[in-house]
């Protein structure tokens, strides 16, 4: 029987961080920098002053924070985004979504699925002793699950670690 798939097998260890004390504007600049950089995920880990995991930001989460809850359709979308400029001075710590589920490097695939997928985020943060060590892309979770679920006669996906 094959070794179980663990978070450390699926995670990407190259990622950017921002401090919880930095502004949302600074986080937006970092997120813009990682867009399209193949080796970097389109997400940033937020850490406290001691480098401990505080949360995660993606472009989708950041826009949600800036615009707020679903707005009245009567508002002009561009006007709403211009008004959101005022929120760019908020600290990342003030605006973070709380309780982002995390996994440990040794957690198995089913744990990653159970904790990470209900959030609808594109990545599951991997944290070891409070410090961020990687991000597991949802696509990697899907590929690993498909490799286990599909048999060769169904042309299952090969999963090379």
Secondary structure, DSSP 8 states (H G I E B T S, - for coil): -----BHHHH-B---EEEETTSBHHHHHHHHHHHTT-TTS-SEEEEE-TTS-EEEEEEHHHHHHHHH-S---TTS-HHHHHHHGGGGGGSBHHHH--S---EE-TT-BHHHHHHHHGGGT-SEEEEEETTEEEEEEEHHHHHHHHHHHHS-GGGT------
